[in-house]
């Protein structure tokens, strides 16, 4: 497993946080025009699916559940609470990680709330997800930039060189036939894009996954964020496979698509998994190519990787599988 250093970038202005409304009481609530969509309440969980896709897990290719290795991913994790509070969710999602025992853990930002100070990382995140610190490959979210001691100061101090190799906030590493890229979407400047271009050109692995905080496509409260469109273009041109994001506190998976949002069988699959422990957000406007949206639940994504493809399962804190993706082959 190797990591690749990169160049430092300037800070990005903070984003205002939107207020949360009732799931069914918002006038902005959108449903795809094509034949409508279905809403079902399953065990208190709101499940959204387009009319041509069932809530049940889609069929997978033979052997798709046999992974070469397994990783776990989630974003938006540690609220300032502990297991002594029954409403605290990050101890429960951490228990899932322990049970799954993945090869490694990916985080998609907002690892620690509210200002991501080192003392809060040590008091909250470290008591739960910190158990897997030695095999965690994190990325930073907007809350990591709010630290009064300096942007990403607590994040850098807590995770050290793994998250900040040679003083840089983005990096890459390899595992088997996969190349993984962690980006800092707080400031996707030209230096970071140049590094990404070089990193992709130097990659010798067949399959590529990238992860960062702010999603290009989201049906949630924050909605689409164009900050990462240049990244999508570079990844799409390099025939990468998978993008993982957080920021909006819900689960959503998309069909393969191009950076302009058009369906593309040779495009990138986006997985939004912001249900690691922070209060859930509502669905506001369903985006094209969105295949499943799940709100008001907590859990982790169990990623199943082979030398030639991938699939995943969303595992809820009750231990049940809430959704399963199709199986995909690497380009």
C-alpha positions as CSV (number, residue, x, y, z in Angstrom):
1,X,0.0,0.0,0.0
2,X,1.5,3.3,-1.0
3,X,0.6,7.0,-0.6
4,X,1.3,9.9,-2.9
5,X,2.0,13.4,-1.7
6,X,0.7,16.5,-3.2
7,X,0.6,20.3,-3.1
8,X,-1.0,22.5,-0.4
9,X,-4.0,24.7,-1.3
10,X,-5.7,27.9,0.1
11,X,-8.8,27.7,2.3
12,X,-12.3,27.8,0.9
13,X,-15.0,30.1,2.6
14,X,-17.3,28.4,5.0
15,X,-20.7,27.3,3.8
16,X,-23.9,28.2,5.7
17,X,-25.7,25.3,7.1
18,X,-29.3,24.9,6.1
19,X,-32.1,24.4,8.6
20,X,-33.8,21.0,8.7
21,X,-37.5,20.7,7.9
22,X,-40.0,17.9,8.2
23,X,-39.3,15.2,5.6
24,X,-42.8,15.4,4.1
25,X,-43.5,19.1,4.8
26,X,-41.2,20.9,2.4
27,X,-42.6,22.7,-0.7
28,X,-39.3,22.0,-2.5
29,X,-39.8,18.3,-2.4
30,X,-39.2,16.9,-5.9
31,X,-40.0,13.6,-7.6
32,X,-38.8,12.5,-11.0
33,X,-41.3,13.3,-13.7
34,X,-40.9,9.9,-15.4
35,X,-43.8,7.7,-14.1
36,X,-43.4,9.1,-10.5
37,X,-41.6,7.7,-7.5
38,X,-42.6,5.6,-4.5
39,X,-42.3,6.4,-0.8
40,X,-42.5,3.6,1.8
41,X,-41.8,3.5,5.5
42,X,-40.0,0.4,6.5
43,X,-39.2,0.1,10.2
44,X,-39.4,3.9,10.5
45,X,-37.0,4.4,7.6
46,X,-38.0,6.5,4.6
47,X,-37.1,4.6,1.4
48,X,-37.4,6.4,-1.9
49,X,-37.2,4.5,-5.2
50,X,-38.0,5.4,-8.8
51,X,-40.9,3.6,-10.3
52,X,-38.8,1.2,-12.4
53,X,-36.7,0.0,-9.5
54,X,-37.8,-2.1,-6.5
55,X,-36.9,-1.3,-2.9
56,X,-35.4,-4.8,-2.7
57,X,-31.7,-5.2,-3.5
58,X,-31.1,-5.4,-7.3
59,X,-29.8,-8.5,-8.9
60,X,-26.1,-9.0,-8.9
61,X,-23.8,-10.9,-11.2
62,X,-22.9,-14.4,-10.1
63,X,-20.2,-14.3,-7.4
64,X,-20.7,-10.6,-6.8
65,X,-20.8,-11.1,-3.1
66,X,-17.4,-12.8,-3.1
67,X,-15.1,-9.8,-2.6
68,X,-11.3,-9.8,-3.0
69,X,-11.3,-7.4,0.0
70,X,-13.8,-5.4,2.0
71,X,-13.7,-1.7,3.0
72,X,-16.1,0.3,5.1
73,X,-17.1,3.9,4.3
74,X,-19.2,6.7,5.8
75,X,-19.1,10.5,6.3
76,X,-20.5,12.9,8.8
77,X,-19.7,10.9,11.9
78,X,-19.0,12.0,15.4
79,X,-21.4,14.3,17.1
80,X,-20.3,15.6,20.5
81,X,-21.9,12.7,22.5
82,X,-20.9,9.4,23.9
83,X,-22.3,5.9,24.3
84,X,-23.8,7.0,27.7
85,X,-26.5,8.8,25.6
86,X,-28.8,6.3,23.9
87,X,-29.4,8.8,21.1
88,X,-25.7,9.0,20.2
89,X,-25.3,7.2,16.9
90,X,-21.5,7.1,16.2
91,X,-20.8,4.5,18.8
92,X,-23.4,2.3,17.0
93,X,-21.9,2.8,13.6
94,X,-18.5,2.1,15.0
95,X,-19.8,-1.2,16.4
96,X,-20.8,-2.1,12.8
97,X,-17.2,-1.4,11.6
98,X,-15.9,-3.6,14.3
99,X,-18.2,-6.4,13.4
100,X,-17.4,-6.2,9.6
101,X,-13.7,-6.0,10.3
102,X,-12.7,-4.4,6.9
103,X,-9.3,-4.3,5.3
104,X,-9.5,-0.5,5.8
105,X,-11.9,2.4,6.5
106,X,-12.7,5.4,4.3
107,X,-14.2,8.6,5.7
108,X,-15.9,11.3,3.6
109,X,-15.4,14.3,5.8
110,X,-17.0,15.9,8.9
111,X,-15.4,13.3,11.0
112,X,-15.8,15.3,14.2
113,X,-18.4,18.0,15.0
114,X,-18.8,20.9,15.5
115,X,-15.5,22.6,15.0
116,X,-13.3,19.5,14.8
117,X,-10.9,20.6,17.6
118,X,-8.3,18.1,18.6
119,X,-9.8,17.9,22.1
120,X,-13.1,16.9,20.6
121,X,-11.5,14.3,18.3
122,X,-9.9,12.8,21.4
123,X,-13.1,13.0,23.5
124,X,-15.6,11.7,21.0
125,X,-14.3,10.3,17.6
126,X,-11.4,8.6,19.3
127,X,-13.6,6.6,21.7
128,X,-15.6,5.0,18.8
129,X,-14.2,5.3,15.3
130,X,-10.7,5.9,16.7
131,X,-10.6,2.2,17.4
132,X,-9.9,1.8,13.7
133,X,-7.5,4.7,13.3
134,X,-4.6,2.6,12.3
135,X,-6.5,1.5,9.2
136,X,-8.5,4.6,8.4
137,X,-7.9,6.7,5.3
138,X,-9.8,9.9,6.0
139,X,-10.8,13.0,4.0
140,X,-11.7,16.4,5.4
141,X,-15.1,18.1,5.5
142,X,-16.2,21.6,6.0
143,X,-16.4,21.2,9.7
144,X,-12.7,20.4,9.9
145,X,-12.1,23.9,8.5
146,X,-14.0,25.6,11.4
147,X,-11.3,24.8,14.1
148,X,-10.4,28.0,16.0
149,X,-6.8,26.8,16.1
150,X,-6.6,26.9,12.3
151,X,-8.2,25.3,9.3
152,X,-7.8,21.5,9.6
153,X,-5.6,21.9,12.7
154,X,-7.4,19.3,14.8
155,X,-7.9,17.0,11.9
156,X,-4.2,17.1,11.0
157,X,-3.1,16.7,14.6
158,X,-5.4,13.7,15.2
159,X,-4.8,11.7,12.1
160,X,-1.2,12.8,11.4
161,X,0.7,11.8,8.3
162,X,-2.0,9.3,7.1
163,X,-4.4,12.2,6.3
164,X,-1.8,14.9,5.7
165,X,1.2,13.3,4.0
166,X,4.1,15.8,3.9
167,X,1.8,18.5,5.0
168,X,-0.7,18.1,2.2
169,X,-4.5,17.4,2.6
170,X,-5.0,15.0,-0.3
171,X,-3.3,11.8,-1.2
172,X,-3.7,8.3,-2.8
173,X,-2.9,4.7,-2.0
174,X,-3.2,1.3,-3.7
175,X,-4.8,-1.9,-2.5
176,X,-4.7,-5.0,-4.7
177,X,-5.9,-4.0,-8.2
178,X,-7.5,-0.7,-6.9
179,X,-6.2,2.8,-6.7
180,X,-7.9,5.0,-4.1
181,X,-7.7,8.9,-4.1
182,X,-8.6,11.1,-1.1
183,X,-9.3,14.7,-2.0
184,X,-9.9,17.9,-0.1
185,X,-13.1,19.5,-1.5
186,X,-12.8,22.5,0.8
187,X,-10.5,24.0,-1.8
188,X,-10.2,22.2,-5.1
189,X,-7.7,24.7,-6.6
190,X,-5.4,24.4,-9.6
191,X,-2.6,22.8,-7.5
192,X,-4.8,20.0,-6.3
193,X,-6.2,19.4,-9.8
194,X,-2.7,19.3,-11.3
195,X,-1.7,16.8,-8.6
196,X,-4.8,14.7,-9.4
197,X,-4.1,14.8,-13.2
198,X,-0.5,13.6,-12.5
199,X,-1.7,11.0,-10.0
200,X,-4.2,9.5,-12.5
201,X,-1.5,9.5,-15.3
202,X,0.9,7.6,-13.0
203,X,-1.7,5.0,-11.9
204,X,-1.1,1.4,-13.0
205,X,-4.1,-0.2,-11.3
206,X,-7.1,-1.3,-13.3
207,X,-9.8,0.1,-11.0
208,X,-10.0,3.6,-9.5
209,X,-12.1,5.0,-6.7
210,X,-12.0,8.6,-5.4
211,X,-13.6,10.1,-2.3
212,X,-14.2,13.6,-0.8
213,X,-16.8,15.5,1.2
214,X,-19.0,17.7,-1.1
215,X,-21.0,15.8,-3.7
216,X,-21.5,17.0,-7.3
217,X,-24.9,15.4,-7.3
218,X,-27.3,15.2,-4.3
219,X,-31.0,15.1,-3.7
220,X,-30.5,16.4,-0.1
221,X,-30.6,19.7,1.7
222,X,-27.3,21.0,0.4
223,X,-28.1,19.8,-3.2
224,X,-25.6,19.6,-6.1
225,X,-22.3,21.3,-5.5
226,X,-20.4,22.1,-8.7
227,X,-17.1,22.5,-6.8
228,X,-16.0,19.0,-7.8
229,X,-17.1,19.1,-11.5
230,X,-13.5,19.5,-12.7
231,X,-12.5,16.5,-10.6
232,X,-15.3,14.5,-12.2
233,X,-14.1,15.4,-15.6
234,X,-10.6,14.2,-14.8
235,X,-11.9,11.0,-13.3
236,X,-14.3,10.4,-16.2
237,X,-11.5,10.9,-18.8
238,X,-9.3,8.5,-16.8
239,X,-12.2,5.9,-16.9
240,X,-12.4,5.8,-13.1
241,X,-15.2,3.8,-11.5
242,X,-16.5,5.1,-8.2
243,X,-17.0,8.3,-6.3
244,X,-17.8,8.5,-2.6
245,X,-19.1,11.6,-0.8
246,X,-20.8,12.9,2.4
247,X,-22.0,16.4,3.4
248,X,-25.7,15.7,3.0
249,X,-26.8,13.5,5.9
250,X,-28.5,10.7,4.0
251,X,-27.8,7.7,1.8
252,X,-28.1,7.9,-2.0
253,X,-26.8,5.9,-4.9
254,X,-26.7,7.0,-8.5
255,X,-26.6,5.2,-11.8
256,X,-23.4,5.7,-13.9
257,X,-23.3,9.2,-15.3
258,X,-21.1,11.8,-16.9
259,X,-19.9,15.1,-15.2
260,X,-22.8,17.0,-16.9
261,X,-25.3,14.7,-15.2
262,X,-26.3,12.7,-18.3
263,X,-26.7,9.0,-18.0
264,X,-23.5,7.2,-19.2
265,X,-22.9,3.5,-19.0
266,X,-19.2,4.2,-19.1
267,X,-19.6,7.0,-16.4
268,X,-18.9,7.3,-12.7
269,X,-21.0,5.7,-10.0
270,X,-21.6,8.1,-7.2
271,X,-22.4,6.9,-3.6
272,X,-23.4,9.5,-1.0
273,X,-23.1,8.1,2.5
274,X,-23.5,10.8,5.0
275,X,-25.1,8.7,7.7
276,X,-22.2,7.9,10.0
277,X,-23.7,9.5,13.0
278,X,-24.8,13.1,12.4
279,X,-28.5,14.1,12.5
280,X,-30.2,13.1,9.3
281,X,-31.2,15.6,6.5
282,X,-34.3,15.4,4.3
283,X,-34.6,14.7,0.7
284,X,-35.5,18.0,-1.1
285,X,-35.2,17.6,-4.9
286,X,-34.6,14.2,-6.5
287,X,-31.8,14.4,-9.0
288,X,-31.7,12.6,-12.4
289,X,-30.0,9.2,-12.3
290,X,-30.6,8.9,-8.6
291,X,-31.6,5.2,-8.0
292,X,-32.2,5.1,-4.3
293,X,-32.5,7.6,-1.4
294,X,-32.7,6.6,2.2
295,X,-33.2,9.0,5.0
296,X,-33.6,9.0,8.8
297,X,-31.3,6.1,9.4
298,X,-27.7,5.5,10.4
299,X,-25.1,3.0,9.2
300,X,-22.0,2.2,7.2
301,X,-21.4,1.1,3.6
302,X,-19.7,-2.2,3.3
303,X,-17.8,-2.0,0.0
304,X,-17.0,-5.3,-1.7
305,X,-14.0,-5.1,-4.1
306,X,-12.7,-7.7,-6.6
307,X,-9.9,-7.3,-9.1
308,X,-12.4,-6.5,-11.8
309,X,-15.3,-4.8,-10.1
310,X,-17.3,-3.8,-7.0
311,X,-20.6,-3.6,-5.2
312,X,-21.8,-2.5,-1.8
313,X,-24.3,-3.0,1.0
314,X,-25.7,-0.4,3.3
315,X,-25.7,-1.9,6.8
316,X,-27.9,-0.2,9.4
317,X,-27.2,0.1,13.1
318,X,-29.8,-2.6,13.7
319,X,-27.5,-5.0,11.7
320,X,-29.8,-5.3,8.8
321,X,-29.0,-4.6,5.1
322,X,-31.0,-1.5,4.1
323,X,-29.9,-1.4,0.5
324,X,-27.6,-3.2,-1.9
325,X,-26.1,-1.9,-5.1
326,X,-25.9,-3.6,-8.4
327,X,-22.5,-5.2,-9.2
328,X,-20.3,-3.2,-11.5
329,X,-17.3,-4.1,-13.6
330,X,-14.2,-1.8,-13.9
331,X,-13.8,0.0,-17.1
